Amino acid sequence: MCGRFALATEKNILDMLYDLEIRTGFNLKPRYNIAPSQQVPVLRLSPGEGKRELVELKWGLVPFWAEDPSIGSRMINARAETAAEKPSFRDAFRKRRILVPASGFYEWKKEEGVKQPYFITRKDKKTFSMAGLWERWDKGDAPLESFTILTIEPNSLISELHNRMPVIIPEEAYKEWLNPAADLQLLQKLLVPYPPDELIYHPVSRLVNRPANDTPDLIKPL
């Protein structure tokens, strides 16, 4: 699964990475311990206009048909192998795919009786994009827009830490992934483990276990 990640990228870098067509004015500050239920920057095609925009959505997808938004706490991840078929994600997979920018993500491995966190990032340290889905829920006092991150079986590197990893979409496939008219069979071909030789990981402080902790020290090697 993917339950924590970091985004320590300046907004102008994301603007260039995503070739934004709609520029939003929210403040993008470095974050080193993004956790479920928080508001998170994601890239999507704007409803109606279909232009690329960076917006903040709540992490933990609430299906449009749900009666209670608390279901989102159990929907932070979706299995890439079955998301196109599951009622909770099926509609979003077909129409509302997003990119979730990240500098790296965390996984935990049990060592000597305790869970040791590790930080995984690209070897070249560049920002990457995880595959996600978003939904709009209109049954409350105000609309709620939320998202989930797709996961897949790990590559040979990440399998040393965990049995799942987030799907990372390569830059050349951004347009295809966001396209609401894309062929579903072609999309499934993008849902594969990221090449292991392009990632690295290192152990980090267990301070990351508390979402309230959010400093650059969290991603530094022990």
C-alpha positions in Angstrom: 0.0 0.0 0.0 1.0 3.7 0.0 0.1 5.3 3.3 2.5 8.2 3.5 4.5 10.2 1.1 6.4 13.5 0.7 6.2 16.4 -1.8 9.0 18.9 -1.4 8.8 20.4 -4.8 8.3 24.1 -5.7 5.1 24.9 -7.5 6.8 26.4 -10.5 8.5 23.0 -11.0 5.1 21.3 -11.0 3.8 23.9 -13.4 6.5 23.0 -15.8 6.3 19.3 -15.2 2.6 19.2 -15.9 2.3 22.0 -18.5 -0.6 23.5 -16.6 -3.4 25.2 -18.5 -5.2 26.5 -15.5 -3.0 28.2 -12.9 -4.4 28.0 -9.3 -3.2 30.3 -6.5 -3.0 28.0 -3.5 0.2 28.0 -1.5 2.3 24.9 -2.2 4.7 24.4 0.8 7.1 21.6 1.1 5.6 18.6 2.9 7.5 15.6 4.2 4.7 13.5 5.9 1.5 13.6 3.8 -1.1 11.3 5.4 -4.6 10.1 4.6 -7.5 12.5 5.3 -5.3 15.5 4.5 -5.7 17.9 1.5 -3.2 17.0 -1.1 -2.2 18.6 -4.5 -3.1 16.5 -7.5 -3.2 17.1 -11.2 -6.5 16.5 -13.1 -8.4 17.6 -16.1 -10.9 20.3 -14.9 -14.5 19.2 -15.0 -16.3 20.7 -18.0 -13.3 22.5 -19.6 -11.0 19.5 -19.6 -7.8 21.5 -19.0 -4.9 20.6 -16.8 -5.2 22.0 -13.3 -3.5 21.5 -10.0 -6.1 21.2 -7.2 -6.1 20.1 -3.6 -8.3 17.0 -2.9 -8.8 15.0 0.3 -6.9 11.7 0.5 -9.3 8.9 0.9 -11.8 8.4 -1.9 -15.5 8.7 -1.1 -17.7 7.1 -3.8 -20.5 9.3 -5.2 -23.0 6.7 -4.0 -21.7 6.5 -0.4 -24.1 7.4 2.4 -21.3 8.2 4.9 -18.1 10.0 3.9 -16.2 8.1 6.7 -15.8 5.3 4.1 -12.9 7.4 2.7 -10.6 6.3 5.5 -10.7 2.8 4.0 -10.2 4.0 0.4 -6.8 5.6 0.5 -5.5 2.9 -2.0 -7.1 0.9 -4.8 -5.6 -2.2 -6.3 -4.6 -1.5 -9.9 -5.5 -5.0 -11.0 -9.2 -4.7 -10.1 -10.0 -0.9 -9.9 -11.7 -0.9 -13.3 -14.2 -3.5 -12.1 -14.8 -2.6 -8.4 -18.0 -0.6 -7.7 -16.1 1.8 -5.5 -13.6 2.8 -8.2 -15.1 1.7 -11.5 -16.7 5.0 -12.5 -13.7 7.0 -11.5 -11.3 4.7 -13.3 -13.2 5.3 -16.5 -13.7 9.1 -16.2 -11.6 10.7 -13.4 -8.0 9.7 -13.4 -5.4 11.9 -11.8 -1.6 12.2 -11.2 -0.4 12.6 -7.6 3.0 14.3 -7.5 5.6 13.1 -5.0 9.2 13.4 -4.1 9.1 10.0 -2.5 7.0 7.6 -0.4 7.4 5.6 2.8 7.2 1.9 3.6 7.7 0.0 6.8 9.6 -3.2 7.4 9.6 -5.2 10.6 13.1 -5.5 11.9 14.2 -6.8 15.3 10.6 -6.6 16.6 9.9 -3.0 15.4 8.7 -1.5 12.2 11.5 0.5 10.6 10.4 3.2 8.1 12.1 3.6 4.7 11.9 6.5 2.3 11.8 5.5 -1.4 12.6 8.0 -4.2 13.8 8.2 -7.7 17.5 7.6 -8.1 17.8 11.0 -9.9 15.8 12.7 -7.1 13.2 14.1 -9.6 9.6 14.5 -8.8 7.4 11.6 -10.0 3.7 11.1 -10.4 1.6 8.3 -8.8 -1.6 7.1 -10.5 -4.8 8.0 -8.8 -8.6 8.4 -9.2 -10.9 11.1 -7.9 -14.5 11.4 -7.0 -17.1 14.1 -6.1 -19.5 13.4 -3.2 -22.6 15.7 -3.1 -24.6 14.2 -0.2 -23.2 16.5 2.5 -23.6 20.2 3.3 -20.9 21.0 0.8 -19.4 19.0 -2.1 -16.4 16.8 -1.1 -13.7 15.9 -3.7 -11.4 13.1 -2.7 -9.0 10.7 -4.3 -7.2 7.3 -4.0 -3.8 6.1 -5.1 -3.5 3.0 -7.2 -1.1 0.3 -6.1 0.4 -2.7 -7.8 2.6 -5.7 -6.9 6.1 -4.4 -6.1 9.2 -4.5 -8.3 12.2 -6.5 -7.1 13.6 -3.6 -5.1 10.4 -2.6 -3.2 9.5 -6.3 -2.5 12.4 -6.2 0.0 10.2 -3.8 2.0 6.5 -4.4 1.2 4.1 -6.5 -0.9 2.6 -3.5 -2.7 3.8 -0.2 -4.2 2.2 2.8 -5.8 1.8 2.8 -9.6 4.2 5.5 -11.0 3.2 6.9 -14.4 6.1 7.8 -16.7 6.1 11.4 -18.0 5.5 10.3 -21.6 2.3 8.6 -20.6 0.8 11.6 -18.6 -1.5 12.6 -21.6 -2.8 9.1 -22.1 -3.5 8.5 -18.4 -5.4 11.7 -18.0 -7.4 11.4 -21.2 -11.0 10.5 -20.3 -11.6 8.9 -23.7 -8.5 6.6 -23.4 -9.0 2.9 -24.2 -9.2 1.0 -20.9 -7.0 -1.9 -22.2 -4.3 0.6 -23.1 -4.6 2.1 -19.6 -4.1 -1.2 -18.0 -0.7 -1.5 -19.7 0.4 1.5 -17.7 -0.4 -0.1 -14.4 2.9 -1.9 -13.9 5.7 -1.8 -11.3 8.2 1.0 -11.9 11.6 -0.1 -13.0 13.6 -1.1 -9.9 16.9 0.4 -11.2 15.3 3.8 -11.2 14.5 3.8 -7.5 16.5 3.9 -4.3 15.6 3.7 -0.6 17.1 4.3 2.8 16.0 4.0 6.5 14.6 7.1 8.1 13.6 8.2 11.6 10.5 6.7 13.2 9.4 10.2 13.8 7.5 9.8 10.5 5.1 7.5 12.3 3.3 10.6 13.7 1.6 12.7 11.0 2.0 15.8 13.1 5.8 15.6 12.5 6.6 17.3 9.1 10.2 18.4 8.7 13.0 17.8 6.2 14.7 15.6 8.8 12.1 12.9 8.1 13.5 12.0 4.7 17.2 12.1 5.8 19.0 8.7 5.9 19.7 7.4 9.4 
